[in-house]
Amino acid sequence: MTAFIPLHHLMTTGRENAHLVCHNGQNLVDWQAYSNRVVSLAHGLKLRSEMRWLLTSGDALDFSVQLLALLHAGKQVVIPPNTQAGTLAQLAGEYDAIVSNDFALPDLALPALSSLAPQVAVIDLYTSGSTGKPKRVRKTLAQFEAEIEVLEALWGRSLGDRAVVATVPHHHIYGLIFRILWPLSAGRLFDVVTCTHPDLLQERIAEFRQNILVSSPAQLSRLPELAALSTLLRSTGLIFSSGGPLSIGTASEFHRDIGFDPIEIFGSTETGGIAWRRQCVDAAWKPFPGVAVSRDDNGAMLLTSPFLADSSALSMDDGVELLRDGKFNLLGRLDRVVKIEEKRLSLPEMESLLNTHIWVKAAAATSLTGKRQRIGVVVELSTDGLRQLENHGRRHVSQQLRHHLSERFESVLLPKQWRFLEQMPINAQGKLTYATITALFTSEETTKESRHVAS
C-alpha cells in the first residue's frame, strides 16, 4: 500500500518517479511529470509580487498543480463558490491576480521546494452569505490535513490503492478534499474527469480495474433510473455522498443492487466534516473521531471539532436530536440557507438581487420539496413589471428575471417556478410568512384565491 504523506511534506518527501498521480482524461500522469509542473509554477509565482490569487481552473489536474504551487510560493489561495461573472465581480476586492499555468518557469534545474508550514498556508473558500455577498471561510492547510488524517484512519485500509472517480466538482470543499487533497496525500490515483452523465461515468469506471466513487445525493438518486447499478458499479468498492441527505429509498436501491449503500458525509465549508452514516446500517449520524456534538437551549447544534480554527464551540444553524450513544439525528435547517443539487443557496441573497431589478417591487423565495428540490419565487411586480407582464406575458418576465439572477447564481439554483402578484400576501400583523409563500405553489386552491395576475 502506498505511503501516506501529509500535504505539507508531499513535495519534499516526494514519491517514486513512476508513481501514478492521476488520469488526465487521455493519459496517466506520473509523479515526475506532476511534481515538475508544481515546482516550475511555484518558482514562477515566487517572482510575482501579488499575494492573493484566485484559483478558477475547471480542470482538476491544473487546479491541484496551481493550488500546491501557490502554497509553496507563499501565496494566499482564493477559491470562489462558482465562476459566474457576477460572483467574480463581487470578489474583485478579495484577490490581486488570477493564477495561470503561463507563470511557470522553463523546465530547468530549479531548486527543490521546502516543506510548508501548515498553520501558515491559507486557503480562502466562499459560501453564500445572507447579506448578498459571498461569505469568506478562511482555512489553514493544517485544518485540511487534520480532516484528511481522520478520513484515512477510517477508510484508508478499505480503499487501498483504488482510483478515485467523481461526479462532483473539485472547487467546493467536499470535492476538494475527497477528489484532490486526500488522494494526493494517500498516493491514490485520481481521475480529473467530472462524470456528469451515467454514460461518462461508465466510461471512466471502465478505465480503472478498482475504484471508489465520490458523488452526491442528487446524482446518486438518478443513477438507478438511468443505469443497472450492478453492471455500472461492478468494480466500485466504496461510494461517498455529501451535500445533503440521501433518501432511504436510494440508499436501499444501492444496497440491494450492489451489496452496500453509500457512506454519507455531513459537514459544511465552515466546519469541514462533522459526521457520517450508512443508512441501511444505522440512520443516525456518527461524529468523526475528535468531533463533539451537543445542542443549545433552542435545539441548535453546538460543534467542537479539530477541523475548526480553535477549540471553542461553534453554534450551527441545524436542529439536532442527541442520542444516547453519542450519535445524533438532524432536524433540518433553522435559517434560510438551503441546498439545491448539493449547492448551497441563501434565499435572502436571491431575494436581495431580485429586488434590484426595475420590474420587481418585492420578492420572496422558498424551497419546494418533491421528487426534486427546487426554488419557487413570488414577485410583487412594479408598475414597469406589470406592464411587461401585460404586453409580453409570464414567460418573458420570468426569463428576464432568471437572466438577471444568472449573473450571480449557477443555473441549477435558478427558480423553476414563479408567481407574479399585484401585492404580497401579508398577514394581519403586516408580516410576510413563508408558509403562505410556499402554499402558493403547493395548493391549487390557494393559488386561485391569491391575487394572481393573469398573463
Buried (B, 14 or more C-beta within 10 A) or exposed (E): EBEBBBBBBBBEEBBEEEBBBBBBEEEEBBBBEBBBBBBBBBBBBBEBEEEBBBBBBEBBBBBBBBBBBBBBBBBBBBBBBBEBEBBBEBBEEBBBBEBBBEBBBEEEEBEEBEBBEBEEBBBBBBBBBBEBBBBBBEBBBBBBBBBBBBBBEBBBEEBBEBBBBBBBBBBBBBBBBBBBBBBBBBBBBBBBBBBEEBEEBBEBBEBBEEBBBBBBBBBBBBBBEEBEBEEBBEBBBBBBBBBBBBBEEBBBBBBEBBEBBBBBBBBBBBBBBBBBBBBBEEBBBBBBEEBEBEBEEEEBBBBBBBBBBEEEBBEBEBBBEEEEEEBBEBBEBBEBBBBBBBBBBBBBBBBBBBBEBEBBBBBBBBBBEEEEBBBBBBBBBBEEBBEBBEEEEBEEBBEBBBEBBBEBBBEBBBBBBBBBBEEBBEEEEEEBEBEBBBBBBEEEEBEEEBEBBEE
